[in-house]
Amino acid sequence: MMWTPLELDGLPWIVLATEKGVSRIIMPNETLQDWEGWIARVAPGVELIDDEQTINHTGITEWLTSYFAGEKVAFKADIPLDLIGTAFQQQVWTELGRVPYGETRTYGDVASAIGRPSAVRAVGAANGANPIPILLPCHRIIGANRKLTGFRGGLDMKRRLLDIEQIEGVSDGGHARFRF
């Protein structure tokens, strides 16, 4: 498994990739060590290799740099991904990739879009397990009351991402304790 550190928006990020594609974006409030258990579980015995060139070749570095520069970038299907998750999670993550830049959806919207309108909580859990935040824009998913809800990077980071996209009308007061 390859990894490289990035500085985005003045903060440290880390991108992990397998030979198949990008598998995880580690946010500034996390470290590579925080994910060692996950790495050992999904790829037992794998060696971590710092390989900036290979990860840059996927296109994710350029895409993220453009995003944080305020460019209106859409999901790019040509960035190779190696998403490790259940079939349901994969379904939710695919739907996240369809949420346009500058727009939000609720957990209920996502549940309905995947044909599981009663699975709102399960969608929330899958959203929280999203391994590729920003590219698969889980930050664009908000509460039905238009309030911020949990985010692995913290609500301040979620607010920052919404501000980059100039998304308005989302209020604070969501579930800060949930750091998905």
NORURVEN-V635274 format. One record per backbone hydrogen bond with DSSP energy under -0.5 kcal/mol. NH is the residue of the N-H (numbers start at 1). CO is the residue of the C=O. E is the energy in kcal/mol with one decimal. If there is no record, write none. Layout:
((NH,CO,E) (NH,CO,E))
This chain:
((2,17,-3.2) (3,49,-2.2) (4,15,-1.6) (6,13,-2.9) (8,6,-0.6) (8,11,-2.5) (11,8,-1.9) (13,6,-3.1) (14,26,-1.9) (15,4,-2.4) (16,24,-3.1) (17,2,-2.7) (18,21,-2.8) (22,80,-2.8) (23,16,-2.6) (24,16,-1.7) (25,131,-2.6) (26,14,-3.5) (26,24,-0.5) (27,25,-0.5) (30,27,-2.2) (35,31,-0.6) (35,32,-1.1) (36,33,-1.3) (39,35,-2.6) (40,36,-2.6) (41,37,-1.8) (42,38,-2.7) (43,39,-2.4) (46,43,-2.1) (49,1,-2.4) (51,3,-2.2) (51,49,-0.8) (55,51,-1.9) (56,52,-2.8) (57,53,-1.9) (58,54,-0.7) (58,55,-1.1) (59,56,-1.4) (60,55,-0.6) (63,59,-2.2) (64,60,-2.9) (65,61,-2.4) (66,62,-2.3) (67,63,-2.4) (68,64,-2.6) (69,65,-1.0) (70,67,-1.9) (71,66,-2.2) (73,71,-1.5) (77,75,-0.6) (79,76,-1.5) (80,78,-0.7) (82,22,-2.8) (85,83,-0.7) (90,86,-2.6) (91,87,-1.9) (92,88,-2.3) (93,89,-3.1) (94,90,-2.3) (95,91,-1.7) (96,92,-2.2) (97,93,-1.6) (98,95,-1.4) (99,96,-1.7) (100,98,-0.7) (103,100,-1.9) (105,140,-2.2) (107,142,-0.9) (110,106,-2.0) (111,107,-2.5) (112,108,-2.5) (113,109,-2.4) (114,110,-1.7) (115,112,-1.6) (116,111,-2.9) (119,116,-2.5) (123,119,-2.5) (124,120,-2.1) (125,121,-2.2) (126,122,-2.5) (127,123,-2.9) (128,124,-2.2) (129,125,-1.1) (130,127,-1.3) (135,133,-1.6) (136,132,-2.6) (137,135,-0.9) (138,136,-2.3) (140,137,-1.7) (141,138,-1.5) (142,105,-2.6) (142,140,-0.6) (143,147,-2.5) (146,143,-2.2) (148,171,-2.6) (151,178,-1.4) (154,151,-2.5) (158,154,-2.0) (159,155,-2.6) (160,156,-2.1) (161,157,-2.5) (162,158,-2.2) (163,159,-2.4) (164,160,-2.3) (165,161,-1.5) (166,163,-1.4) (167,162,-2.8) (168,166,-0.6) (171,146,-2.5) (171,169,-0.6) (176,174,-1.4) (178,175,-1.2) (179,177,-0.9) (180,178,-0.8))
